[in-house]
Amino acid sequence: MILVFRGAITQRDGMEITKGIQAVETAARILGVLAVESHPVPLRHIAAVAGIPPNNLRFYLISLLKTELVAQDPVSGCYSLGPAIIGLGLSALAQFDIVHSARRELHRLADSLGFTAFLTVWGNRGPVAVDRVDGRVRTVLEIRVGTVFPMRRSAVGRCFLSTLPQSECDLALKIEHDAAGTGPYRDNAIAEEVARLRADFERDGVTAARGLLLSEFTAMAAPILDRAGFPLATLSIVGPVGILDDDPSGQPAKLLREACNSLSGQLGWRTERAVAGKIAEKKISVSQRRPPVDGRL
């Protein structure tokens, strides 16, 4: 997880304090370099990545070693994060409130895109909406906090299908199938459908569905992952068909991925491993654009 200073501290009178302690910010930069490495690294590597002269870096490392924020391998002399970081990280995770933190991202998505944004978690009957923020574009009234989304016919359901272990989804899939009354439950057919959804998600970094649950609306969703890659929740955006761009290479999908990667990073998920949508940053010509998403809000 990269350590980043994200804003100014505000005094009671509303004035911002923009002047900080440079040494603290430099130390945070050093820790940020070590945080993205999977093994101990030499001083020269830290100096090059952090942009700190080696002679100056040594003084910072001495203090960080004393406080056990950094550890040094006695044989190689290379550096890694120290044991004190573990305690800090566990405390930070214990204090992390997914609903509170995600609400900031919901507001950013709704404000920047103009569409309704949802936070969804995995419940005992499947994906359930726990928060929503409306945008300026015509909103969807049928989906409220507490709504349980279908697994195969909604963007959030597809998102959980694409990221949860299959065993976690089986019960919700069977309940949904039985409620639909469409004949016997076929494991092989469901498994093939889930495999296609997972492949699409691995490529795009988002799941999308258009027009079946609510014929006039389309939606996209992306997961908030913990350190192990388990989806704790999803963020999704919903808007009218033809107005919300639901192409995975479009701006709404890009902002959705960025919001979820930011929250996942706060939970310890390494953003360089997070699905970023392999086609998302490429410019795709009109002739190359994918056809409309088949099915399903």
N, C-alpha and C positions, 0 to 999 in steps of 0.2 A: 504494500500500500504506500503510495507516495504521500509524504507529509506536505501539505499545502496550506499556506496562510490564505484564508478565504474572505477576509474583510476587516474593516476597522472596528475597534471597540468604541462604543458610544457612551458618552458621559450622560449624567442625568439631565443636563440642559440641552441635550440633543447634538452637541458639538462632537465631531469625530476626532479620535486620537489616532493620527496616522504615523506618528514617530514611534518606533520600537527600538529594541536592543538588537543591533546588528549581529552580535555574537550568537545570540539565541537563534536567529534566523539562519545563520551559517551552520550552526550545529544541527538544526532541523534538516537542512539540505544534505548534510553528511548522512544522517540517519535515513533519509529518503533514498539515497543511493544504495545503502546496504539493504533496505527493505525489499528492493526488487531483485536482489541477487539470490540465487538458490544455493550458493556455497560461499565460503570466505574468499575475500578478494584482497590483493595487495594495495598498499598505500598509493602507489602510482595510478592505479585504476580509479580509486576514489577521487584523487586529485583531478584527474582528467575529466571525469564525468561531472563532478561537482563544480569544476572551474575554480579550484582553490590551489594556490601555490603549495607544493609539497612541504616546504619549510613551515608555512603557517598551519597547514593541516596537522602536522605533528602535535602542535600545542592543543588543538581541539581534541585530538584523539586521546591525549593524556588525560584530560578532564573527563571525557566520555568513558574511558576505561575505569577511572576511579569511581564513577557513579554507576558502573556496571550497565550502562546503556549500550556499550560496545564491548565485545570480547575479542581477544587476540589468540590465535592458534599458537601454542608454544613451539611447535615444530616449524611451521611454514612462515610464521609471523604475519599471516593474513588476518583480515578483520571481518567480523560479522556482528549482527545484532546481539546484545548481551541479555543476561537473564532478567534484568530490571524491566526490559521492554515487554517481556511476557506478562508480568503483573499489570503494567499499564494497559496493554492490549486487552486483557481479560476484563479489567475494570471498565474500559471504554465500551466493550461489547455488552457488558451487563447494563450499562446506562443507555444503550442505544434503543430508542423507541421507533420501531419501523413505521407506525402510523403517523407519528409526529414528523419524522424526517421525510417520509414520502409525501406528506401534505405540501411541503414547500415545492417539491417537484411537480405535484399535481397543479398547483397554481401557476408555475412557470409554463407548463405545457398548455393549460387552458388559456392563459394570457397571450402567449406567443402564437398559438395556432388558432385560437378562437373556438375550439371544440371542447365537448365535455370529456373530462379525464377521470378515470376510475382507478382505485386501488382495490385489488382483489387478493384474498388469501385462500388457502386450501382448508376447507371445512370437512366435516364428517360425511357430507353428501356431495362434495365436489367444490368447485370454485365459488366463493361468496363475496359479493361486493361489501367492503367495509368503509369506503369513503368515496366521495365524488366532488368534483369542482366543475361548475358549468362555465362554458365560454360564451362568446358573444353571438355565435351562430346558433340557429334553431336547435334546441336541445332535445334529447330523447327522454320522454317522460316515463316510459314503460320500465326502465331499469332504475331501481332505487337501491339505497343501502339495505342490505339484507337479501337482495336478489341472488339466487343460486343459478349460475350459468350452466348451460348444457356443455358437455365435454367436446363433442364432435362438431357442433354447429355454432360455436362462438370462438372469437379470437382468444379470449382468456382460457377457455377450456382447451383449445389446441395448444396454447403455450404450456400449460401444465402437462398435457400429454407428451409434449416434445422434450420436457426436462425432468419430469418425475420418473422414478422407476416404474415399470409397467405394473408391478404388483400393487403399487399405491393407487393406481387408476382403475384397476379391474372392477372393484365393487361399484364405483360411480358409473362406469360404462354399462354394467349390467342393469343397474337400477334405471338408467336412462333408456336403455334398449327395451326393457320390459314395459316401461311407461308408454313408450311409443307404440307398442303392440304391432311390431312389424315382422313377426315370425320368430323362429328359433335364433338364439344367439350363436353366431358363428365366430369362434376364436380366431381361425385363420384369416378370415376376411378383415376382422378388426385389427389383427396384428399387421396385416399388409397396409391398411390405412394409416395406422400409427407410424409405421416405418416411413411412409411417404411424407407425413407431417414432420417427422424428425429430420429427414433429409432437407426439406424446404427450410426448416428453422436453422439448421447448420449453415446453410448457404446465405440466408437473408438476415438472421439475427432477430427477426420478428415473426409473429404469426399474424395472419390476416383472414378475414371472413367477411363476406358481403351478402346481405339481402335475404337470408332465409328466416332467421329469428325475427327480424324486423325488416320488411322488404325494402324500405326506403333508406336504410342506414347501413354503413360499412364500418369496420373497426379493425384496429391493429393492437397487438399486445407484445410486451417484452418482459422477461423475468428479472426479479431482484434475487440474486444468488448469494448464499453465505460462503464461507471460506471453502467448504467442501464442494461447492457447486450445486447445493440443494436449493430449489426455488422456494424462498420464504413467502414471496408474494409476486404479483404482476402489476405493472402499470399499463393502462390501455387508454386509447382515445377513440371516440365514437363520433361520427358525423354523417351528414346526408350523402348518399351515393351521388357521384358527379361533382361534389364540392370538396369533400375530404380526399386528398390524394393518397390512396392506399397502396401505391407501388412501393416496394421495399427500397428502391433507390431514391425515393422522394424525400423532401425536407421533413415532413411529419415523422417518418420512420427514423430518420437520422436523429432528430431531437429525442424521440422515444428511447432509442438505444443509448444515447448519451446520458439521459436521466437515470436509466436503470444501471448502467455501468458505474455512474457516480455513487449511487446508493450501495451497489454491490461492493465497490471498493471500500466503503466505510465499514462493511461487514467482513472484510478480509479477503474478498475475492480478488485475485490479481487481474487487473483490468487488461493486461496484455494477453491473458488467456481467455478473457470474456469474449463471447461471440459478438463480433462487431459488424457482421453483415458483409460478406466478402465482395458483394457487388455494390454495396451501398455508396462508396465514395467514387465509383466509376461513372463517367458520363456515358449514358446509354442513349443511342440515337432512337428516333421515333420508330424506325423499322425493327429495332431490337427489343423494344419494350415488351414486357410480358403481357399476355392477354389479361382481362379482368379476373380477379380472384374468384374462383368457383365456390359459391355458396356462402355466405353465412356470417352473420354478425357474431 
